[in-house]
Amino acid sequence: MHGLHPPPGFRRLSKPGLAWLRSLCVVVRVRRKPFKDSHDYTSFLRACVSLKGLKQIHAQIVTAGCGHNPYLAAQLVSKYVELGGAGMRDARHVFDGIVHGDVLLWNVMIRGYAALGPPEEALRVYCRMRWSSISANLYTYPFVLKACAGTGDVRNAQKVHGDALKSGLEADLFVVNALVACYAKCGDLATARQLFDEIPMKDPVSWNSMIAGYSQSEHPQEALLLLHKMLRDDTGSKPDYVTLVGLLPACAKLAAAHEGLWIHSYTIKLGMEVDVVLASGLIAMYANSGRLHVARDIFDRVPEKNIVVWNAIIKGYGMYGHASEALYLFSQMLSMGLVPDSICVLSILSACSHAGMVDKGWEIFCLMEEYGVEKVEVHYGCMVDLLGRAGLLQEALEFISSMPIMPGKDVWGALLGACRIHNNVELAEVVAERLFVLDPENAGRYVALAKMYVDASRGDDAARMRMMIRERRVRKPPGCSSIEVDSMIYMFGVEDESHPMTEEIYNALEGLGRMIEDADVAAIG
């Protein structure tokens, strides 16, 4: 008896080929078997892995007269959303065809727009849901809040938060975690932290949401403090993959090598695979901490590098003036068929700027259109910085005049910095006047010009700048210092007495001062 054997090459089918074959089998089975209810179709919908196959199953459902079944409609919408892309149009067509949809159908439609965009459409669907007298459940709010975070408008989050309060679901952990994440992404960290602190039994999602919020904002120190609090928490929540990914940007911003090393060691201890996401974070952290050799070692160990990993190592070399190595890596990346993105080009231009490689910088800038990278203000600003640092101030001014877009504060700020380096007070005055209009609240612009006046022995003009700062009530961000003790980073501002050990610190400083004075006296005597 002869057996059935697959044709030659069958076992060598690619993943897309296998997906197509599975969908074909599903469609054939759908056409051959008579169905009686929606549950018969559900199993085939779950097995479908291609948009073409899904549309064929959809057609069979409509032909069988089951197109208005709310349960099947929800399954169809969910599968269209899962396949993404053009599937959202078909998902919306199914959704709009159901007159009396249940909460499941509304939820999957909102989830689709929240995940694939536009988030504003998710909010419009949610509003329609409320007008339709369909009560939201604990699954609705996380999807809607994700859409609110996508818009970045905290007012949307506040409205949905109010709805959750009215429904009595604001205390549900699933909902409150979504609220914390949403407020954090919208920039309202105070409300996010208040909600986080009120959670009696926090799970890893609670911690991760708050840590990521701090890490992605201007509060990286708070993210690290929250890590230490999490490690001391007695509810059993331990850092996981998401925690570490969220913490690494904070470590990079603070150059917190001890915490970064702990994270790296923790991944090894738990046997986590260092994928491209973790690798890019570790590379950025070690590079910012001055450990380029470790960053390079991690980079070399990543088997399949994506553009984010390349960006991290190129930026690291460029940051420390190793422009030649950054350019070598850039050429390697191109030879592997990867196309640079906006961040990659910016890192290369910055490396060329700090190394004084004007010609190479021009070459990269001119190739941006070939790479498919749109030239935006930061790229133009980097080119102005490149020309300005090299002393080509007139060329930088001409470059600004020829820009196809209106130069903003980044471009003029780069030129002011170049004027400061080369003591060109006359041009600095012209540039500063523009910046006082474009960036009136930035005290650094006034201070830079005032210092140039001082260097040029123009004390009256320097005093005029300081008076202007006072009259316009421009506040200079207070300077601060930081010190790392036992893997904890402590920050101190001018006359800062917020630390709980302020008295001991000042006593120690006074003691050190006396020791220095005694040493000076002994040296003189």
C-alpha positions as CSV (number, residue, x, y, z in Angstrom):
1,M,0.0,0.0,0.0
2,H,1.4,3.3,-1.0
3,G,1.5,6.1,1.6
4,L,1.0,9.7,1.0
5,H,4.1,11.8,1.0
6,P,4.6,15.5,0.8
7,P,5.9,16.8,-2.5
8,P,9.7,17.7,-2.7
9,G,10.5,21.0,-0.9
10,F,7.4,20.8,1.3
11,R,9.4,20.7,4.5
12,R,11.3,23.7,3.4
13,L,8.3,26.0,3.3
14,S,8.9,29.3,4.9
15,K,6.7,30.6,7.8
16,P,4.6,32.7,5.4
17,G,4.2,29.7,3.1
18,L,3.0,27.5,6.0
19,A,0.6,30.2,7.1
20,W,-0.8,30.3,3.6
21,L,-1.2,26.5,3.6
22,R,-3.0,26.5,6.9
23,S,-5.4,29.2,5.8
24,L,-6.1,27.2,2.6
25,C,-6.9,24.1,4.6
26,V,-9.3,26.1,6.8
27,V,-11.0,27.6,3.8
28,V,-11.4,24.2,2.1
29,R,-12.9,22.7,5.3
30,V,-15.3,25.7,5.6
31,R,-16.6,25.1,2.1
32,R,-17.0,21.3,2.4
33,K,-18.7,21.1,5.9
34,P,-22.2,22.3,6.6
35,F,-22.5,24.4,9.7
36,K,-25.4,24.8,12.1
37,D,-24.3,27.5,14.5
38,S,-21.7,30.2,15.2
39,H,-19.5,27.9,17.3
40,D,-18.7,25.9,14.2
41,Y,-17.2,29.0,12.6
42,T,-15.4,30.1,15.7
43,S,-12.8,27.4,15.6
44,F,-11.9,28.2,12.0
45,L,-11.7,31.9,12.7
46,R,-9.2,31.1,15.5
47,A,-7.1,28.9,13.1
48,C,-7.1,31.5,10.3
49,V,-3.7,33.3,9.9
50,S,-4.1,35.3,6.7
51,L,-6.3,38.3,5.7
52,K,-7.2,36.5,2.4
53,G,-8.4,33.4,4.2
54,L,-10.3,35.5,6.8
55,K,-12.2,37.3,4.1
56,Q,-13.2,34.0,2.6
57,I,-14.5,32.7,5.9
58,H,-16.2,36.0,6.4
59,A,-18.0,35.6,3.1
60,Q,-19.1,32.1,4.1
61,I,-20.5,33.5,7.4
62,V,-22.5,36.1,5.5
63,T,-23.8,33.6,2.9
64,A,-24.9,31.3,5.7
65,G,-27.0,34.2,7.2
66,C,-24.9,34.5,10.3
67,G,-23.5,38.0,9.5
68,H,-25.6,39.7,12.1
69,N,-24.7,37.4,15.0
70,P,-23.1,39.7,17.6
71,Y,-20.8,36.9,18.9
72,L,-19.5,36.0,15.5
73,A,-19.2,39.7,14.6
74,A,-17.0,40.2,17.7
75,Q,-14.8,37.2,16.7
76,L,-14.5,38.6,13.1
77,V,-13.6,42.1,14.4
78,S,-11.1,40.6,16.8
79,K,-9.4,38.5,14.1
80,Y,-9.3,41.5,11.7
81,V,-7.7,43.6,14.4
82,E,-5.2,40.8,15.1
83,L,-4.1,40.7,11.5
84,G,-3.8,44.5,11.6
85,G,-3.1,46.9,8.7
86,A,-5.8,46.9,6.1
87,G,-7.9,44.6,8.3
88,M,-9.1,47.5,10.4
89,R,-11.3,48.8,7.5
90,D,-13.0,45.4,7.3
91,A,-13.3,45.3,11.0
92,R,-15.1,48.6,11.0
93,H,-17.4,47.4,8.2
94,V,-18.4,44.4,10.3
95,F,-18.9,46.5,13.4
96,D,-21.1,49.1,11.7
97,G,-23.3,46.3,10.3
98,I,-24.4,45.1,13.8
99,V,-27.4,47.0,15.1
100,H,-27.5,45.6,18.6
101,G,-23.9,44.8,19.5
102,D,-22.9,43.7,23.0
103,V,-20.1,45.0,25.2
104,L,-17.6,42.4,23.7
105,L,-18.1,43.8,20.2
106,W,-17.6,47.4,21.4
107,N,-14.5,46.3,23.3
108,V,-12.7,44.6,20.5
109,M,-13.4,47.6,18.2
110,I,-12.0,50.0,20.7
111,R,-9.0,47.8,21.3
112,G,-8.3,47.7,17.6
113,Y,-8.1,51.5,17.3
114,A,-6.2,51.8,20.5
115,A,-3.6,49.4,19.3
116,L,-3.4,50.3,15.6
117,G,-4.7,53.8,15.5
118,P,-5.9,56.4,15.2
119,P,-6.5,56.6,19.0
120,E,-9.0,59.4,18.5
121,E,-11.2,57.0,16.7
122,A,-11.1,54.6,19.7
123,L,-12.4,57.5,21.8
124,R,-15.2,58.3,19.3
125,V,-16.3,54.6,19.4
126,Y,-16.2,54.7,23.2
127,C,-18.4,57.8,23.2
128,R,-20.9,56.1,20.8
129,M,-20.9,53.1,23.2
130,R,-21.9,55.3,26.1
131,W,-24.7,57.0,24.0
132,S,-25.9,53.5,23.0
133,S,-26.6,52.7,26.7
134,I,-24.0,49.9,26.7
135,S,-22.3,49.7,30.1
136,A,-18.5,49.6,30.0
137,N,-16.9,46.8,31.9
138,L,-13.5,46.3,33.5
139,Y,-12.0,45.4,30.0
140,T,-13.3,48.5,28.3
141,Y,-11.4,51.0,30.4
142,P,-7.9,49.7,29.8
143,F,-8.4,49.8,26.1
144,V,-9.9,53.3,26.2
145,L,-7.1,54.6,28.5
146,K,-4.5,53.2,26.1
147,A,-6.1,55.3,23.4
148,C,-6.1,58.4,25.8
149,A,-2.4,57.8,26.3
150,G,-2.0,57.7,22.5
151,T,-3.5,61.1,22.2
152,G,-1.3,62.5,24.9
153,D,-4.2,64.7,26.2
154,V,-4.6,64.3,29.9
155,R,-8.1,65.8,29.7
156,N,-9.3,62.7,27.8
157,A,-7.8,60.6,30.6
158,Q,-9.6,62.6,33.3
159,K,-13.0,62.2,31.5
160,V,-12.5,58.4,31.3
161,H,-11.3,58.3,34.8
162,G,-14.5,60.0,35.9
163,D,-16.6,57.4,34.0
164,A,-14.7,54.6,35.8
165,L,-15.4,56.2,39.1
166,K,-19.1,56.4,38.3
167,S,-19.2,52.8,37.3
168,G,-17.5,51.7,40.5
169,L,-14.6,50.1,38.7
170,E,-11.8,52.5,39.6
171,A,-10.6,50.2,42.4
172,D,-10.2,47.2,40.1
173,L,-6.5,46.5,39.7
174,F,-6.8,46.0,36.0
175,V,-8.4,49.4,35.6
176,V,-6.2,51.3,38.1
177,N,-3.0,50.0,36.5
178,A,-4.3,51.3,33.1
179,L,-5.0,54.7,34.8
180,V,-1.4,54.8,36.2
181,A,0.1,54.1,32.8
182,C,-2.2,56.5,31.0
183,Y,-1.6,59.5,33.4
184,A,2.2,58.8,33.3
185,K,2.3,58.8,29.5
186,C,0.2,62.0,29.4
187,G,2.8,63.7,31.6
188,D,0.7,63.9,34.8
189,L,3.1,62.0,37.0
190,A,1.7,63.4,40.2
191,T,-1.7,61.9,39.6
192,A,-0.2,58.6,38.4
193,R,1.9,58.4,41.6
194,Q,-1.1,59.2,43.8
195,L,-3.1,56.4,42.2
196,F,-0.1,54.0,42.4
197,D,0.4,54.7,46.1
198,E,-3.2,54.0,46.8
199,I,-3.1,50.5,45.3
200,P,-3.1,48.1,48.4
201,M,-1.7,45.0,46.6
202,K,0.5,46.0,43.7
203,D,1.3,43.5,41.0
204,P,4.3,43.7,38.6
205,V,2.1,45.7,36.1
206,S,1.6,48.4,38.7
207,W,5.3,48.8,39.4
208,N,6.2,48.6,35.7
209,S,3.7,51.3,34.7
210,M,5.0,53.8,37.3
211,I,8.7,53.0,36.7
212,A,8.3,53.4,32.9
213,G,6.5,56.7,33.5
214,Y,9.3,58.1,35.5
215,S,12.0,56.6,33.3
216,Q,10.5,58.1,30.1
217,S,10.2,61.6,31.6
218,E,12.6,63.9,33.3
219,H,12.5,61.9,36.5
220,P,14.9,59.0,36.0
221,Q,16.0,59.2,39.7
222,E,12.5,58.5,40.8
223,A,12.4,55.4,38.6
224,L,15.5,54.0,40.3
225,L,14.2,54.8,43.8
226,L,11.0,52.9,42.9
227,L,13.1,49.9,41.9
228,H,14.7,49.8,45.4
229,K,11.2,50.2,46.9
230,M,9.9,47.3,44.7
231,L,12.8,45.1,45.9
232,R,11.8,45.7,49.5
233,D,8.1,45.2,48.9
234,D,6.5,42.3,50.7
235,T,3.7,41.6,48.3
236,G,6.0,39.3,46.2
237,S,6.3,41.5,43.1
238,K,9.7,41.0,41.6
239,P,11.3,42.8,38.6
240,D,10.6,41.1,35.3
241,Y,11.6,41.7,31.7
242,V,9.3,44.7,31.3
243,T,10.7,46.3,34.6
244,L,14.2,46.0,33.3
245,V,13.4,47.4,29.9
246,G,11.7,50.4,31.6
247,L,14.6,51.0,34.0
248,L,17.5,51.0,31.5
249,P,16.7,54.4,30.0
250,A,16.7,55.9,33.5
251,C,20.1,54.3,34.1
252,A,21.4,55.7,30.8
253,K,20.2,59.2,31.6
254,L,21.8,59.2,35.0
255,A,24.9,57.2,34.0
256,A,24.0,54.9,36.9
257,A,26.5,52.2,36.3
258,H,25.8,50.3,39.6
259,E,22.0,49.9,38.9
260,G,22.7,49.1,35.3
261,L,25.2,46.4,36.2
262,W,22.7,45.0,38.7
263,I,20.1,44.9,35.9
264,H,22.6,43.1,33.6
265,S,23.5,40.6,36.4
266,Y,19.8,40.1,37.1
267,T,19.0,39.1,33.5
268,I,21.9,36.6,33.6
269,K,20.8,35.2,36.9
270,L,17.2,34.6,35.7
271,G,18.5,33.3,32.4
272,M,16.7,35.9,30.4
273,E,17.6,36.1,26.7
274,V,19.2,39.5,25.9
275,D,17.1,40.4,22.9
276,V,17.4,43.5,20.8
277,V,15.3,45.6,23.2
278,L,17.4,44.7,26.3
279,A,20.6,44.8,24.3
280,S,20.0,48.4,23.0
281,G,19.1,49.5,26.6
282,L,22.3,47.9,28.1
283,I,24.5,49.4,25.3
284,A,23.1,52.9,25.9
285,M,23.5,52.5,29.6
286,Y,27.1,51.3,29.5
287,A,28.0,53.9,26.8
288,N,26.6,56.7,28.9
289,S,28.5,55.4,31.9
290,G,31.8,55.6,29.9
291,R,32.2,51.8,29.6
292,L,32.3,51.7,25.8
293,H,34.2,48.4,25.8
294,V,31.4,46.7,27.7
295,A,28.8,48.3,25.4
296,R,30.7,47.0,22.4
297,D,31.0,43.5,23.8
298,I,27.2,43.3,24.3
299,F,26.7,44.7,20.7
300,D,29.0,42.1,19.2
301,R,27.0,39.3,21.0
302,V,23.6,40.2,19.6
303,P,23.0,37.7,16.8
304,E,20.4,39.6,14.7
305,K,20.9,43.4,15.2
306,N,18.1,45.8,14.3
307,I,18.4,49.5,13.7
308,V,17.8,50.3,17.4
309,V,20.9,48.3,18.4
310,W,23.0,49.9,15.8
311,N,21.8,53.4,16.8
312,A,22.8,52.7,20.4
313,I,26.4,51.8,19.7
314,I,26.9,54.4,17.0
315,K,25.6,57.1,19.4
316,G,27.9,55.8,22.1
317,Y,31.0,56.1,20.0
318,G,29.9,59.5,18.7
319,M,29.3,60.8,22.2
320,Y,32.9,60.2,23.2
321,G,34.5,61.7,20.1
322,H,35.2,58.4,18.4
323,A,33.8,59.6,15.1
324,S,35.9,57.3,12.9
325,E,34.6,54.2,14.7
326,A,31.0,55.5,14.6
327,L,31.4,56.0,10.8
328,Y,32.9,52.5,10.4
329,L,29.9,51.0,12.2
330,F,27.6,53.1,10.1
331,S,29.2,51.7,6.9
332,Q,28.9,48.2,8.3
333,M,25.2,48.7,9.0
334,L,24.6,49.9,5.5
335,S,26.5,47.0,4.0
336,M,24.2,44.6,5.9
337,G,21.2,46.1,4.0
338,L,19.8,48.1,7.0
339,V,18.4,51.6,6.2
340,P,19.3,54.3,8.7
341,D,16.5,56.2,10.4
342,S,16.3,59.7,11.7
343,I,18.0,58.9,15.0
344,C,20.9,57.1,13.3
345,V,21.6,60.0,10.9
346,L,21.4,62.5,13.8
347,S,23.9,60.4,15.8
348,I,26.3,60.3,12.8
349,L,26.0,64.1,12.2
350,S,26.6,64.8,15.9
351,A,29.7,62.6,15.8
352,C,31.0,64.4,12.8
353,S,30.3,67.8,14.4
354,H,32.3,67.0,17.6
355,A,35.2,65.6,15.6
356,G,35.3,68.5,13.1
357,M,34.6,66.3,10.1
358,V,32.8,68.9,8.0
359,D,33.1,67.2,4.6
360,K,31.9,63.8,5.9
361,G,29.0,65.5,7.7
362,W,27.9,67.2,4.5
363,E,28.1,63.9,2.7
364,I,25.8,62.2,5.2
365,F,23.4,65.1,5.2
366,C,23.1,65.1,1.4
367,L,22.4,61.3,1.4
368,M,19.5,61.6,3.7
369,E,17.0,61.7,0.8
370,E,18.5,58.6,-0.6
371,Y,18.1,56.9,2.7
372,G,14.5,58.0,2.8
373,V,15.0,60.1,6.0
374,E,13.1,63.4,6.2
375,K,15.2,66.4,7.1
376,V,13.7,68.0,10.2
377,E,14.9,70.9,12.4
378,V,17.2,68.8,14.6
379,H,19.1,67.7,11.5
380,Y,19.5,71.2,10.3
381,G,20.5,72.3,13.8
382,C,23.2,69.6,13.8
383,M,24.5,70.9,10.5
384,V,24.6,74.4,11.9
385,D,26.5,73.1,14.9
386,L,28.9,71.2,12.6
387,L,29.7,74.4,10.6
388,G,29.8,76.6,13.7
389,R,32.2,74.4,15.7
390,A,34.5,74.4,12.7
391,G,34.5,78.3,12.8
392,L,32.5,78.6,9.6
393,L,30.0,81.0,11.0
394,Q,29.2,82.8,7.8
395,E,28.6,79.5,6.0
396,A,26.3,78.5,8.9
397,L,24.3,81.7,8.5
398,E,24.0,81.1,4.7
399,F,22.9,77.5,5.4
400,I,20.2,78.8,7.7
401,S,19.0,81.3,5.0
402,S,18.7,78.5,2.4
403,M,16.7,76.1,4.7
404,P,13.4,75.0,3.1
405,I,11.7,75.1,6.5
406,M,11.5,77.9,9.0
407,P,14.5,77.8,11.4
408,G,13.5,77.3,15.0
409,K,15.1,77.5,18.4
410,D,17.3,74.4,17.8
411,V,18.9,75.9,14.7
412,W,19.4,79.4,16.1
413,G,20.5,77.9,19.5
414,A,23.2,75.9,17.7
415,L,24.5,79.1,16.0
416,L,24.5,81.0,19.3
417,G,26.6,78.2,20.8
418,A,29.1,78.5,17.9
419,C,29.3,82.3,18.4
420,R,30.1,81.6,22.1
421,I,32.9,79.2,21.1
422,H,34.5,81.7,18.7
423,N,33.6,84.9,20.6
424,N,31.7,86.5,17.8
425,V,29.6,88.9,19.9
426,E,28.2,90.9,16.9
427,L,26.6,87.8,15.3
428,A,25.6,86.5,18.8
429,E,23.5,89.6,19.4
430,V,21.6,89.1,16.1
431,V,21.0,85.4,16.9
432,A,20.0,86.1,20.5
433,E,17.3,88.6,19.4
434,R,15.7,85.8,17.4
435,L,15.9,83.4,20.3
436,F,14.4,85.8,22.8
437,V,11.3,85.6,20.6
438,L,11.4,81.9,19.8
439,D,12.5,80.7,23.2
440,P,11.8,83.5,25.7
441,E,11.6,81.2,28.8
442,N,15.1,79.7,28.3
443,A,17.4,81.4,30.7
444,G,20.4,79.8,29.0
445,R,20.1,82.1,26.0
446,Y,20.3,85.2,28.1
447,V,23.2,83.8,30.3
448,A,25.2,82.8,27.2
449,L,25.1,86.4,25.8
450,A,25.8,87.9,29.2
451,K,28.9,85.8,29.6
452,M,30.1,86.9,26.1
453,Y,29.6,90.5,27.1
454,V,31.7,89.8,30.2
455,D,34.5,88.2,28.2
456,A,34.4,91.2,25.9
457,S,34.7,93.6,28.9
458,R,31.2,95.0,28.2
459,G,30.0,95.0,31.7
460,D,27.0,97.4,31.1
461,D,25.6,95.1,28.4
462,A,26.1,92.1,30.7
463,A,24.2,93.9,33.5
464,R,21.4,94.7,31.0
465,M,21.1,91.0,30.2
466,R,20.7,90.2,33.9
467,M,18.2,92.9,34.3
468,M,16.2,91.5,31.3
469,I,16.1,88.1,33.0
470,R,14.6,89.7,36.1
471,E,12.1,91.8,34.3
472,R,10.9,89.0,32.1
473,R,10.9,86.7,35.2
474,V,12.9,84.1,33.4
475,R,13.9,81.4,35.8
476,K,17.2,79.5,35.4
477,P,16.8,75.8,36.4
478,P,18.8,75.3,39.6
479,G,22.0,73.5,39.3
480,C,22.5,70.3,41.2
481,S,25.2,67.7,41.9
482,S,24.8,64.0,42.4
483,I,26.7,61.3,44.3
484,E,26.2,57.5,44.2
485,V,26.5,55.7,47.6
486,D,25.7,52.0,48.0
487,S,24.0,51.9,44.6
488,M,21.8,54.8,45.5
489,I,22.1,58.2,43.7
490,Y,21.6,61.3,45.8
491,M,21.0,64.7,44.2
492,F,21.7,68.0,45.9
493,G,20.8,71.5,44.8
494,V,22.0,74.9,45.9
495,E,21.1,75.4,49.6
496,D,19.2,72.2,49.4
497,E,18.0,71.0,52.8
498,S,15.5,68.3,51.6
499,H,17.7,65.3,52.4
500,P,16.7,63.6,55.7
501,M,20.4,63.6,56.8
502,T,21.0,67.3,56.0
503,E,22.4,68.1,59.4
504,E,24.9,65.3,59.3
505,I,25.9,66.2,55.8
506,Y,26.6,69.8,56.7
507,N,28.4,68.8,59.8
508,A,30.6,66.6,57.8
509,L,31.3,69.4,55.2
510,E,32.2,71.8,58.0
511,G,34.6,69.1,59.4
512,L,36.2,68.7,56.0
513,G,36.6,72.5,55.7
514,R,38.4,72.6,59.1
515,M,40.7,69.8,58.1
516,I,41.6,71.7,54.9
517,E,42.3,74.9,56.8
518,D,44.4,73.0,59.3
519,A,46.4,71.4,56.5
520,D,46.9,74.9,54.8
521,V,48.1,76.3,58.1
522,A,50.5,73.4,58.6
523,A,51.9,73.8,55.1
524,I,52.5,77.5,55.7
525,G,54.0,77.0,59.1
